[in-house]
Every structure is written in C-alpha cells, then in structure tokens.
Amino acid sequence: RALVVIAALLVSIWLSSQASTDLLTNDSAQYVSTARNIVRGEGLSTSIRYYEQQHQHELPAPQTSWPPAFPAALASMSLIGLDPEQAAWLVPLIALIASALLCFQIARACGSSDAAAATATILWLLSAEAWLAVLRGLSETQFILLTLFSVWLLLHSTGRRWPHLWIAMAGLVAAAAFLTRYAGVAF
C-alpha cells in the first residue's frame, strides 16, 4: 500500500510540474467554456461555436454536444478560487489519483494479493493515456473514477444491512459517469 501512495504522490508531482494551458484540446476548450458560463450563471452553454446547431444561437449557445458533469466539476473549483482553465488539469489529476486508490481497493476486494493490487494500480498510474487525459484537460479520468466507484459500491453491497441502497447509489454514480462521458458508456 505504501508503494501505491508513493507512486501516486510522484505521479501527482510530475504531472503538476507539466501542466500547461498550451496542452488543452478542442474538447477541453468546450469544457472550460461551459464551466465559465456555469460560473457566470449562464447555465450549460458555450461561447465557442463548434457544431452547426450552435451557429443558430447567440453566444453563449446552448451546450448540447458535450456532457455536463465534467464542466460542472470544473466550475465547482471556482469555489476555492480556481479558474476553469486551471481546474481543467487539476480535476483530472484528482480523479486519476482517486481512481488509482479505488483500483487498489477493488482488486483487493476481488481477492487479489497486495502485490497484485499494487501492480495493477501502479500500471494505471503510469498509463500514458491517463497522463495525456490529465494534461489535456479531458474527462476520461473523471469517467473512470465514477465507473470504478460504481463498481466499488456494487462490490460492497453484499452483506450490508440495506444492499438495495448500495445498489441504488451504484446506479446513481454510474449515471454520473454517463453524464461525464457519453462515449465511455459504449466501452
């Protein structure tokens, strides 16, 4: 377990040192724009015209193409003084680290040894795709975190006093994952 925590800290430090708004993508720009508009009280809207239906509206135009949960998470960081651009790499970083810890817990709950669970977790932490998702300000790590949390809730529903409540919570978290990344549901 200590190895997992050390790996998570090292990955966090390294990714934090690499964070730059220059790495944000077109999708990230939409997430950030939507988050800014949420903070301004303009709802789920974007100030970047991308799709044809957005050209039919004044700016900000309704955000109908990207899911709302990730921009909402970015906007929530304004409560601690962060701009959505800064939050665009911090939220995915937090999600990466939290998902790694859940990965370890799920592997252990499924009967894996500490060594096997730590290996799986460290491999996830060292995934180039995960790092790129963090640095590019993408929603993948939040989707993965919510999906793993849903699995964790399902695993922990057995033997509980009110298993249906745990299963319902797992369903709500799975819905939040869908509201983070529509395309992720297909996988």
C-alpha positions as CSV (number, residue, x, y, z in Angstrom):
1,R,0.0,0.0,0.0
2,A,2.8,2.4,0.8
3,L,4.2,1.8,-2.7
4,V,0.9,2.8,-4.2
5,V,0.8,6.0,-2.2
6,I,4.4,6.9,-3.1
7,A,3.7,6.2,-6.8
8,A,0.5,8.4,-6.6
9,L,2.5,11.2,-5.0
10,L,5.3,11.0,-7.5
11,V,2.8,11.0,-10.5
12,S,0.9,13.9,-8.9
13,I,4.1,15.9,-8.5
14,W,5.4,15.2,-12.1
15,L,2.0,15.8,-13.8
16,S,1.6,19.1,-11.8
17,S,5.0,20.2,-13.0
18,Q,4.0,19.6,-16.6
19,A,0.5,21.2,-16.5
20,S,0.1,24.0,-19.1
21,T,-2.9,25.5,-20.8
22,D,-1.0,25.1,-24.0
23,L,-1.8,21.4,-23.9
24,L,-5.6,21.8,-23.7
25,T,-7.5,20.4,-26.7
26,N,-10.6,21.4,-28.6
27,D,-12.7,19.3,-26.2
28,S,-11.0,20.9,-23.3
29,A,-11.8,24.4,-24.7
30,Q,-15.5,23.4,-24.8
31,Y,-15.4,22.1,-21.2
32,V,-13.7,25.2,-20.0
33,S,-16.1,27.5,-21.9
34,T,-19.1,25.7,-20.5
35,A,-17.6,25.8,-17.0
36,R,-17.0,29.5,-17.3
37,N,-20.6,30.0,-18.4
38,I,-21.9,27.9,-15.4
39,V,-19.8,30.1,-13.1
40,R,-21.3,33.3,-14.7
41,G,-24.8,31.9,-14.2
42,E,-25.4,31.3,-17.9
43,G,-26.2,27.6,-17.5
44,L,-25.0,24.8,-19.8
45,S,-23.8,27.0,-22.6
46,T,-20.7,27.5,-24.7
47,S,-19.0,30.6,-26.0
48,I,-17.3,28.6,-28.7
49,R,-19.3,27.7,-31.8
50,Y,-18.3,24.3,-33.0
51,Y,-21.4,22.5,-34.3
52,E,-24.0,23.7,-36.7
53,Q,-26.7,24.0,-34.1
54,Q,-24.5,26.3,-32.1
55,H,-24.4,28.7,-35.0
56,Q,-28.1,29.1,-34.8
57,H,-27.9,30.8,-31.4
58,E,-26.4,34.0,-30.0
59,L,-23.4,33.4,-27.8
60,P,-23.3,31.8,-25.4
61,A,-25.1,29.0,-27.3
62,P,-26.7,26.0,-25.6
63,Q,-24.2,23.2,-24.9
64,T,-25.9,20.2,-26.4
65,S,-22.9,18.2,-27.6
66,W,-20.7,17.7,-24.5
67,P,-21.9,16.1,-21.3
68,P,-22.5,18.4,-18.4
69,A,-20.8,16.7,-15.4
70,F,-17.1,17.5,-16.2
71,P,-17.7,21.2,-16.9
72,A,-19.8,21.2,-13.7
73,A,-16.8,19.7,-11.8
74,L,-14.5,22.4,-13.4
75,A,-17.0,25.1,-12.4
76,S,-17.2,23.8,-8.8
77,M,-13.4,24.5,-8.4
78,S,-14.3,28.2,-8.6
79,L,-15.5,27.8,-5.0
80,I,-11.8,27.5,-4.0
81,G,-10.7,30.3,-6.3
82,L,-9.6,28.3,-9.3
83,D,-10.3,29.4,-12.9
84,P,-11.8,26.7,-15.1
85,E,-8.6,26.6,-17.1
86,Q,-6.6,25.7,-14.0
87,A,-9.3,23.2,-12.9
88,A,-9.0,21.6,-16.4
89,W,-5.9,19.7,-15.3
90,L,-6.5,19.6,-11.5
91,V,-9.9,17.8,-11.7
92,P,-8.5,15.1,-14.0
93,L,-5.4,14.7,-11.8
94,I,-7.5,14.3,-8.6
95,A,-9.7,11.8,-10.5
96,L,-6.6,9.9,-11.7
97,I,-5.2,9.6,-8.1
98,A,-8.6,8.7,-6.6
99,S,-9.3,6.1,-9.3
100,A,-5.9,4.5,-8.6
101,L,-6.8,4.2,-4.9
102,L,-10.1,2.7,-5.9
103,C,-8.4,0.3,-8.3
104,F,-6.3,-1.0,-5.5
105,Q,-9.4,-1.4,-3.2
106,I,-11.4,-3.2,-5.9
107,A,-8.5,-5.6,-6.7
108,R,-8.2,-6.4,-3.0
109,A,-12.0,-6.9,-2.7
110,C,-11.9,-9.3,-5.6
111,G,-9.3,-11.4,-3.8
112,S,-6.0,-10.1,-5.3
113,S,-2.9,-10.1,-3.2
114,D,-1.5,-6.7,-2.1
115,A,1.3,-7.2,-4.6
116,A,-1.1,-7.9,-7.5
117,A,-3.4,-5.0,-6.5
118,A,-0.4,-2.6,-6.2
119,T,0.9,-3.8,-9.6
120,A,-2.4,-3.1,-11.3
121,T,-2.7,0.3,-9.6
122,I,0.8,1.4,-10.5
123,L,0.3,0.3,-14.1
124,W,-2.8,2.5,-14.2
125,L,-0.9,5.4,-12.6
126,L,1.9,5.1,-15.2
127,S,-0.5,4.9,-18.2
128,A,0.4,7.3,-20.9
129,E,-3.2,7.7,-21.9
130,A,-4.2,8.7,-18.3
131,W,-1.4,11.2,-18.2
132,L,-2.4,12.7,-21.5
133,A,-6.0,12.9,-20.3
134,V,-4.8,14.9,-17.3
135,L,-2.5,17.2,-19.2
136,R,-5.0,17.8,-22.0
137,G,-7.8,18.6,-19.5
138,L,-10.1,15.7,-20.7
139,S,-13.0,14.0,-18.9
140,E,-11.7,10.4,-19.2
141,T,-10.2,10.1,-15.7
142,Q,-13.4,11.5,-14.1
143,F,-15.4,9.0,-16.1
144,I,-13.1,6.2,-15.0
145,L,-13.2,7.3,-11.3
146,L,-17.0,7.3,-11.3
147,T,-17.2,4.0,-13.1
148,L,-14.8,2.4,-10.6
149,F,-16.7,4.0,-7.7
150,S,-19.9,2.4,-9.0
151,V,-18.2,-1.0,-9.1
152,W,-16.8,-0.5,-5.6
153,L,-20.3,0.3,-4.3
154,L,-21.7,-2.8,-6.0
155,L,-18.9,-5.0,-4.5
156,H,-19.7,-3.6,-1.1
157,S,-23.4,-4.0,-1.4
158,T,-23.2,-7.7,-0.4
159,G,-23.5,-8.5,3.2
160,R,-24.8,-5.0,4.1
161,R,-27.9,-4.2,6.0
162,W,-29.6,-2.4,3.1
163,P,-28.0,-3.8,0.0
164,H,-30.6,-2.1,-2.2
165,L,-29.4,1.3,-1.0
166,W,-25.8,0.5,-2.0
167,I,-27.0,-0.8,-5.4
168,A,-29.1,2.4,-5.9
169,M,-26.1,4.5,-5.0
170,A,-24.0,2.5,-7.6
171,G,-26.6,3.2,-10.2
172,L,-26.6,7.0,-9.4
173,V,-22.8,7.0,-9.6
174,A,-23.0,5.1,-13.0
175,A,-25.4,7.8,-14.2
176,A,-22.9,10.5,-13.2
177,A,-20.3,8.6,-15.2
178,F,-22.6,8.7,-18.2
179,L,-23.1,12.5,-17.6
180,T,-19.3,12.8,-17.7
181,R,-18.6,11.0,-20.9
182,Y,-21.3,9.7,-23.2
183,A,-18.9,7.8,-25.4
184,G,-17.5,6.0,-22.4
185,V,-20.7,4.0,-21.8
186,A,-20.0,2.0,-25.0
187,F,-16.8,0.7,-23.5
